[in-house]
Amino acid sequence: MTQIFGNFADLTVQMVIMWIIGAIMIYLAIRKEMEPTLLLPMGFGCILCNMPNSGMVHTLEILFQAGVDNELFPLLLFIGIGAMIDFGPLLADPKLLLFGAAAQFGIFFTLSMASLLGFELRDAASIAIIGAADGPTSIFVAQTLKSNYTAAIIVAAYSYMALVPIVQPFCIKLVTTKEERMIKMEYTPGKINKTTRILFPIVVSIIASLVAPDSAALVGFLMFGNLLRECGVLRSLSEAAQNQLANLVSLLLGLTVAVRMQAESFLVPETLMILGLGLIAFMFDTFGGVFFGKFINLFAKKKINPMIGAAGISAFPMSSRVIAKMARDEDPYNFILMQAAGANVAGQVASVIAGGLILAMVAPLV
């Protein structure tokens, strides 16, 4: 009985606030279906890790060291993501890769902003990667650079991925006209042979490793997952990577990172700043892709719909679906899903390369 009263005595207002935050994450996962495989375990873990005198923190800390400190969980997750991706639309129109590159602008813009606001370089770089709209990349970079705000960065990264249907339409409408959003694009599906599909992940891994060696692990595991998909002889493993592996690792990852959501380290002013900077990164990625599309239209004979530039972020396939829906909302006969999907998978590759470039730039300095 004394122990019970002691637990209540150790309970703080900050812990209760974290329970509420955890409950909100669970609500969003269940009722709104926002990244449920991650937000549900993260929300539940957040509650457990803020129980007074609980042994949960010690238990999850062991799992954190085994799966996150050494980047194991993010890399395993990349195998699953790679197995889900069909690079066919990109292979049919390789110039869409440029939109994936343009939509990483927000990362480098936010790196400067975070540094000016007083964050250490390791933290500023980790915060900037939220703009990649790619949770595993954010985790990998934050852990590699030993950021002091890993939990807040992860929460922001996955929250904004889930908010793509809200944030991107708002940003796109700010910088485009109705006429631009109604531009129709022809799509001529090319037949991509199996050899090309198999060679693509191998060639991309080699080129990325030579151009940005620090991206080798990120790109390599992503492309290995895609090779499982395309080789045709490991169908059961490909399906397992897409489903069982990706889901199981996401659940473990969500529970594990919750250990960094203890009240004393999470409820600080910097957390709100990180959420704000993450939104800036996400918005400027969208702006960067759209403005690149508008720039191309200054010279192109066949105009492109600048909205596909916004799909150059890494939130696959959500972003491409949002862009396609916006085009149909303006004109029911405007179908740009395949072009948007090509830019979207290009963004998946570009985001992990951007993560490698950030590591190459920052790691030697911290």
VEXLODREN-925617 format. One line per field, with one value per residue (C-alpha): residue number from 1; residue in three letters; chain; x, y, z. Coordinates in nm, 2 decimals. Layout:
resi [NUM	...] .
resn [ALA	...] .
chain [A	...] .
px [X	...] .
py [Y	...] .
pz [Z	...] .
// end
This chain:
resi [1	2	3	4	5	6	7	8	9	10	11	12	13	14	15	16	17	18	19	20	21	22	23	24	25	26	27	28	29	30	31	32	33	34	35	36	37	38	39	40	41	42	43	44	45	46	47	48	49	50	51	52	53	54	55	56	57	58	59	60	61	62	63	64	65	66	67	68	69	70	71	72	73	74	75	76	77	78	79	80	81	82	83	84	85	86	87	88	89	90	91	92	93	94	95	96	97	98	99	100	101	102	103	104	105	106	107	108	109	110	111	112	113	114	115	116	117	118	119	120	121	122	123	124	125	126	127	128	129	130	131	132	133	134	135	136	137	138	139	140	141	142	143	144	145	146	147	148	149	150	151	152	153	154	155	156	157	158	159	160	161	162	163	164	165	166	167	168	169	170	171	172	173	174	175	176	177	178	179	180	181	182	183	184	185	186	187	188	189	190	191	192	193	194	195	196	197	198	199	200	201	202	203	204	205	206	207	208	209	210	211	212	213	214	215	216	217	218	219	220	221	222	223	224	225	226	227	228	229	230	231	232	233	234	235	236	237	238	239	240	241	242	243	244	245	246	247	248	249	250	251	252	253	254	255	256	257	258	259	260	261	262	263	264	265	266	267	268	269	270	271	272	273	274	275	276	277	278	279	280	281	282	283	284	285	286	287	288	289	290	291	292	293	294	295	296	297	298	299	300	301	302	303	304	305	306	307	308	309	310	311	312	313	314	315	316	317	318	319	320	321	322	323	324	325	326	327	328	329	330	331	332	333	334	335	336	337	338	339	340	341	342	343	344	345	346	347	348	349	350	351	352	353	354	355	356	357	358	359	360	361	362	363	364	365	366] .
resn [MET	THR	GLN	ILE	PHE	GLY	ASN	PHE	ALA	ASP	LEU	THR	VAL	GLN	MET	VAL	ILE	MET	TRP	ILE	ILE	GLY	ALA	ILE	MET	ILE	TYR	LEU	ALA	ILE	ARG	LYS	GLU	MET	GLU	PRO	THR	LEU	LEU	LEU	PRO	MET	GLY	PHE	GLY	CYS	ILE	LEU	CYS	ASN	MET	PRO	ASN	SER	GLY	MET	VAL	HIS	THR	LEU	GLU	ILE	LEU	PHE	GLN	ALA	GLY	VAL	ASP	ASN	GLU	LEU	PHE	PRO	LEU	LEU	LEU	PHE	ILE	GLY	ILE	GLY	ALA	MET	ILE	ASP	PHE	GLY	PRO	LEU	LEU	ALA	ASP	PRO	LYS	LEU	LEU	LEU	PHE	GLY	ALA	ALA	ALA	GLN	PHE	GLY	ILE	PHE	PHE	THR	LEU	SER	MET	ALA	SER	LEU	LEU	GLY	PHE	GLU	LEU	ARG	ASP	ALA	ALA	SER	ILE	ALA	ILE	ILE	GLY	ALA	ALA	ASP	GLY	PRO	THR	SER	ILE	PHE	VAL	ALA	GLN	THR	LEU	LYS	SER	ASN	TYR	THR	ALA	ALA	ILE	ILE	VAL	ALA	ALA	TYR	SER	TYR	MET	ALA	LEU	VAL	PRO	ILE	VAL	GLN	PRO	PHE	CYS	ILE	LYS	LEU	VAL	THR	THR	LYS	GLU	GLU	ARG	MET	ILE	LYS	MET	GLU	TYR	THR	PRO	GLY	LYS	ILE	ASN	LYS	THR	THR	ARG	ILE	LEU	PHE	PRO	ILE	VAL	VAL	SER	ILE	ILE	ALA	SER	LEU	VAL	ALA	PRO	ASP	SER	ALA	ALA	LEU	VAL	GLY	PHE	LEU	MET	PHE	GLY	ASN	LEU	LEU	ARG	GLU	CYS	GLY	VAL	LEU	ARG	SER	LEU	SER	GLU	ALA	ALA	GLN	ASN	GLN	LEU	ALA	ASN	LEU	VAL	SER	LEU	LEU	LEU	GLY	LEU	THR	VAL	ALA	VAL	ARG	MET	GLN	ALA	GLU	SER	PHE	LEU	VAL	PRO	GLU	THR	LEU	MET	ILE	LEU	GLY	LEU	GLY	LEU	ILE	ALA	PHE	MET	PHE	ASP	THR	PHE	GLY	GLY	VAL	PHE	PHE	GLY	LYS	PHE	ILE	ASN	LEU	PHE	ALA	LYS	LYS	LYS	ILE	ASN	PRO	MET	ILE	GLY	ALA	ALA	GLY	ILE	SER	ALA	PHE	PRO	MET	SER	SER	ARG	VAL	ILE	ALA	LYS	MET	ALA	ARG	ASP	GLU	ASP	PRO	TYR	ASN	PHE	ILE	LEU	MET	GLN	ALA	ALA	GLY	ALA	ASN	VAL	ALA	GLY	GLN	VAL	ALA	SER	VAL	ILE	ALA	GLY	GLY	LEU	ILE	LEU	ALA	MET	VAL	ALA	PRO	LEU	VAL] .
chain [A	A	A	A	A	A	A	A	A	A	A	A	A	A	A	A	A	A	A	A	A	A	A	A	A	A	A	A	A	A	A	A	A	A	A	A	A	A	A	A	A	A	A	A	A	A	A	A	A	A	A	A	A	A	A	A	A	A	A	A	A	A	A	A	A	A	A	A	A	A	A	A	A	A	A	A	A	A	A	A	A	A	A	A	A	A	A	A	A	A	A	A	A	A	A	A	A	A	A	A	A	A	A	A	A	A	A	A	A	A	A	A	A	A	A	A	A	A	A	A	A	A	A	A	A	A	A	A	A	A	A	A	A	A	A	A	A	A	A	A	A	A	A	A	A	A	A	A	A	A	A	A	A	A	A	A	A	A	A	A	A	A	A	A	A	A	A	A	A	A	A	A	A	A	A	A	A	A	A	A	A	A	A	A	A	A	A	A	A	A	A	A	A	A	A	A	A	A	A	A	A	A	A	A	A	A	A	A	A	A	A	A	A	A	A	A	A	A	A	A	A	A	A	A	A	A	A	A	A	A	A	A	A	A	A	A	A	A	A	A	A	A	A	A	A	A	A	A	A	A	A	A	A	A	A	A	A	A	A	A	A	A	A	A	A	A	A	A	A	A	A	A	A	A	A	A	A	A	A	A	A	A	A	A	A	A	A	A	A	A	A	A	A	A	A	A	A	A	A	A	A	A	A	A	A	A	A	A	A	A	A	A	A	A	A	A	A	A	A	A	A	A	A	A	A	A	A	A	A	A	A	A	A	A	A	A	A	A	A	A	A	A	A	A	A	A	A	A	A	A	A	A	A	A	A	A	A	A	A	A	A	A	A	A	A	A] .
px [0.00	0.29	0.43	0.10	0.08	0.44	0.37	0.09	0.32	0.58	0.32	0.37	0.16	0.42	0.36	-0.01	0.04	0.24	-0.04	-0.27	-0.02	0.00	-0.38	-0.40	-0.16	-0.37	-0.69	-0.53	-0.41	-0.75	-1.01	-0.82	-0.60	-0.30	0.01	-0.15	0.13	0.36	0.15	-0.05	0.25	0.43	0.13	0.09	0.46	0.45	0.19	0.39	0.72	0.56	0.43	0.61	0.86	0.78	1.04	0.92	1.18	1.46	1.30	1.25	1.60	1.75	1.54	1.63	2.00	1.95	1.73	1.76	2.11	2.27	2.01	1.89	1.51	1.52	1.73	1.50	1.21	1.37	1.38	1.00	0.95	1.17	0.97	0.65	0.77	0.71	0.96	0.79	0.64	0.98	1.16	0.90	0.98	1.33	1.32	1.07	1.38	1.45	1.13	1.24	1.55	1.38	1.13	1.42	1.47	1.30	1.56	1.85	1.64	1.53	1.89	1.98	1.67	1.73	2.10	2.00	1.75	2.04	2.02	2.35	2.45	2.38	2.03	1.96	2.06	1.84	1.54	1.59	1.55	1.19	1.14	1.23	0.88	1.04	1.03	1.31	1.55	1.47	1.54	1.86	2.01	1.90	2.06	2.37	2.43	2.33	2.07	1.93	1.58	1.53	1.18	1.04	1.19	1.03	0.69	0.71	0.83	0.55	0.29	0.35	0.36	0.01	-0.09	0.00	-0.37	-0.41	-0.07	0.01	-0.32	-0.30	0.06	-0.01	-0.31	-0.10	0.15	-0.05	-0.34	-0.65	-0.53	-0.20	-0.37	-0.59	-0.29	-0.33	-0.03	-0.01	0.11	0.25	0.32	0.64	0.71	0.98	1.15	1.25	1.62	1.58	1.38	1.64	1.93	1.78	1.82	2.17	2.28	2.12	2.29	2.63	2.58	2.45	2.73	2.99	2.82	2.72	2.89	2.70	2.38	2.50	2.32	1.99	1.98	2.13	1.86	1.58	1.71	1.76	1.39	1.30	1.53	1.34	1.02	1.16	1.37	1.07	1.22	1.17	0.80	0.72	1.01	0.90	0.55	0.68	0.90	0.61	0.38	0.51	0.86	0.75	0.45	0.65	0.94	0.71	0.54	0.87	1.00	0.70	0.72	1.10	1.13	0.87	1.14	1.27	0.93	0.98	0.82	1.14	1.31	1.01	0.81	1.06	1.03	1.25	0.99	0.74	1.02	1.10	0.73	0.73	1.05	0.93	0.62	0.84	1.06	0.76	0.60	0.92	0.97	0.63	0.70	1.04	0.88	0.60	0.83	1.06	0.76	0.67	1.03	1.03	0.71	0.89	1.08	0.89	0.67	0.45	0.35	0.36	0.12	0.34	0.15	0.35	0.65	0.49	0.47	0.85	0.85	0.90	0.56	0.48	0.21	0.00	0.14	0.09	-0.27	-0.34	-0.20	-0.40	-0.72	-0.65	-0.62	-0.95	-1.12	-1.03	-1.11	-1.27	-1.10	-0.75	-0.55	-0.19	-0.16	0.12	0.33	0.27	0.36	0.69	0.78	0.68	0.91	1.18	1.14	1.18	1.53	1.61	1.52	1.76	2.04	1.97	2.00	2.34	2.45	2.34	2.55	2.85	2.83	2.76	2.91	3.27	3.19	3.02] .
py [0.00	0.23	0.17	0.25	0.59	0.65	0.60	0.86	1.10	1.07	1.14	1.48	1.72	1.67	1.30	1.35	1.58	1.31	1.06	1.31	1.33	0.95	0.93	1.18	0.97	0.66	0.85	0.97	0.62	0.46	0.71	0.90	0.61	0.84	0.61	0.36	0.11	0.37	0.62	0.35	0.18	0.51	0.66	0.36	0.35	0.72	0.65	0.35	0.54	0.82	0.60	0.68	0.41	0.19	-0.05	0.01	0.27	0.02	-0.24	-0.02	0.13	-0.21	-0.25	0.11	0.03	-0.30	-0.16	0.22	0.31	0.09	0.20	-0.17	-0.10	0.19	-0.01	-0.32	-0.09	0.03	-0.32	-0.34	0.01	-0.09	-0.40	-0.19	0.05	0.01	0.22	0.16	0.51	0.66	0.43	0.51	0.89	0.93	1.31	1.29	1.22	1.59	1.67	1.43	1.63	1.97	1.87	1.83	2.21	2.24	2.02	2.26	2.57	2.44	2.34	2.71	2.82	2.58	2.69	3.05	2.97	2.84	2.46	2.28	2.17	1.80	1.89	2.14	1.88	1.62	1.86	1.95	1.59	1.60	1.77	1.44	1.32	0.99	0.86	0.60	0.85	1.10	0.83	0.71	1.07	1.17	0.86	0.88	1.24	1.17	1.44	1.55	1.56	1.23	1.17	1.51	1.47	1.13	1.25	1.55	1.34	1.08	1.34	1.55	1.23	1.16	1.52	1.52	1.54	1.86	2.04	1.98	2.10	2.42	2.48	2.40	2.64	2.92	2.91	2.79	2.91	2.71	2.71	2.56	2.29	2.20	2.14	1.79	1.57	1.29	0.96	0.70	0.39	0.23	-0.14	-0.17	-0.51	-0.73	-0.68	-0.30	-0.34	-0.57	-0.35	-0.03	-0.10	-0.23	0.07	0.32	0.17	0.19	0.55	0.67	0.51	0.67	1.02	1.02	0.73	0.81	0.73	0.38	0.20	0.39	0.36	0.00	-0.14	0.04	-0.09	-0.44	-0.45	-0.34	-0.61	-0.87	-0.74	-0.74	-1.05	-1.27	-1.57	-1.45	-1.36	-1.50	-1.30	-0.99	-1.02	-1.09	-0.78	-0.56	-0.69	-0.89	-0.73	-0.37	-0.40	-0.58	-0.34	-0.04	-0.17	-0.23	0.11	0.29	0.13	0.17	0.54	0.62	0.57	0.92	1.07	1.10	1.42	1.59	1.57	1.60	1.89	2.16	2.47	2.31	2.05	2.31	2.48	2.14	2.09	2.43	2.38	2.05	2.21	2.47	2.20	2.01	2.32	2.44	2.09	2.13	2.48	2.37	2.10	2.32	2.61	2.37	2.26	2.63	2.70	2.41	2.55	2.87	2.68	2.36	2.33	2.07	2.22	2.01	2.03	2.19	2.00	1.69	1.86	1.85	1.47	1.47	1.44	1.09	1.03	0.74	0.67	0.92	1.24	1.11	1.02	1.36	1.54	1.32	1.39	1.77	1.75	1.56	1.81	2.08	1.87	1.53	1.43	1.52	1.21	1.27	0.99	0.81	1.12	1.20	0.85	0.87	1.19	1.04	0.73	0.97	1.15	0.83	0.79	1.16	1.18	0.90	1.05	1.39	1.22	1.09	1.43	1.58	1.32	1.38	1.76	1.75	1.44	1.55	1.88	1.74] .
pz [0.00	0.08	-0.26	-0.43	-0.25	-0.33	-0.70	-0.68	-0.50	-0.78	-1.05	-1.20	-1.42	-1.70	-1.69	-1.72	-2.02	-2.18	-2.12	-2.31	-2.59	-2.61	-2.61	-2.89	-3.10	-3.03	-3.13	-3.46	-3.54	-3.48	-3.57	-3.84	-3.96	-3.96	-3.98	-3.74	-3.75	-3.59	-3.41	-3.22	-3.06	-3.01	-2.83	-2.61	-2.54	-2.45	-2.18	-2.04	-2.03	-1.83	-1.55	-1.22	-1.10	-1.40	-1.53	-1.89	-1.96	-1.88	-2.10	-2.39	-2.35	-2.41	-2.73	-2.83	-2.81	-3.00	-3.28	-3.31	-3.18	-3.45	-3.71	-3.75	-3.74	-4.00	-4.24	-4.21	-4.27	-4.59	-4.73	-4.68	-4.84	-5.14	-5.19	-5.21	-5.47	-5.85	-6.03	-6.36	-6.40	-6.33	-6.57	-6.84	-6.79	-6.63	-6.64	-6.35	-6.13	-6.15	-5.96	-5.69	-5.65	-5.66	-5.39	-5.14	-5.13	-4.80	-4.63	-4.70	-4.64	-4.30	-4.21	-4.24	-4.05	-3.76	-3.73	-3.72	-3.44	-3.23	-3.27	-3.27	-3.62	-3.55	-3.43	-3.71	-3.97	-3.81	-3.79	-4.16	-4.27	-4.15	-4.49	-4.66	-4.56	-4.49	-4.13	-4.16	-4.31	-4.03	-3.77	-3.94	-3.97	-3.62	-3.47	-3.68	-3.58	-3.21	-3.21	-2.87	-3.00	-3.17	-3.04	-3.14	-3.48	-3.53	-3.41	-3.65	-3.94	-3.92	-3.83	-4.14	-4.36	-4.23	-4.29	-4.66	-4.77	-4.57	-4.60	-4.97	-5.12	-4.91	-5.03	-5.39	-5.41	-5.26	-5.56	-5.86	-6.06	-6.15	-6.52	-6.41	-6.20	-6.51	-6.74	-6.90	-6.97	-7.21	-7.07	-7.31	-7.11	-7.22	-7.18	-6.92	-6.96	-6.67	-6.72	-6.69	-6.37	-6.22	-6.33	-6.20	-5.82	-5.87	-6.08	-5.85	-5.55	-5.72	-5.84	-5.51	-5.32	-5.54	-5.54	-5.17	-4.98	-4.66	-4.84	-4.93	-4.64	-4.70	-5.07	-5.07	-4.83	-5.02	-5.35	-5.22	-5.12	-5.47	-5.62	-5.41	-5.58	-5.93	-5.95	-5.98	-5.80	-5.44	-5.45	-5.10	-4.95	-5.13	-5.00	-4.65	-4.67	-4.78	-4.51	-4.21	-4.20	-4.26	-4.01	-3.74	-3.76	-3.76	-3.44	-3.27	-3.38	-3.25	-2.91	-2.89	-2.98	-2.71	-2.46	-2.58	-2.50	-2.13	-1.99	-1.87	-2.21	-2.44	-2.28	-2.36	-2.59	-2.85	-2.92	-3.04	-3.24	-3.41	-3.50	-3.65	-3.84	-3.96	-4.11	-4.28	-4.43	-4.55	-4.71	-4.88	-5.02	-5.18	-5.30	-5.44	-5.65	-5.78	-5.87	-6.05	-6.26	-6.33	-6.43	-6.68	-6.83	-6.92	-7.19	-7.26	-7.57	-7.40	-7.07	-6.76	-6.47	-6.19	-5.93	-6.01	-5.87	-5.53	-5.56	-5.56	-5.18	-5.03	-4.89	-5.12	-5.25	-5.06	-5.22	-5.58	-5.49	-5.34	-5.65	-5.89	-5.69	-5.70	-6.08	-6.11	-5.88	-6.12	-6.43	-6.40	-6.73	-6.62	-6.53	-6.41	-6.16	-6.34	-6.38	-6.01	-5.92	-6.12	-5.94	-5.61	-5.64	-5.76	-5.44	-5.24	-5.40	-5.38	-5.01	-4.90	-5.12	-4.95	-4.62	-4.72	-4.84	-4.51	-4.32	-4.55	-4.49	-4.12	-3.97	-4.00	-3.83	-3.51] .
// end
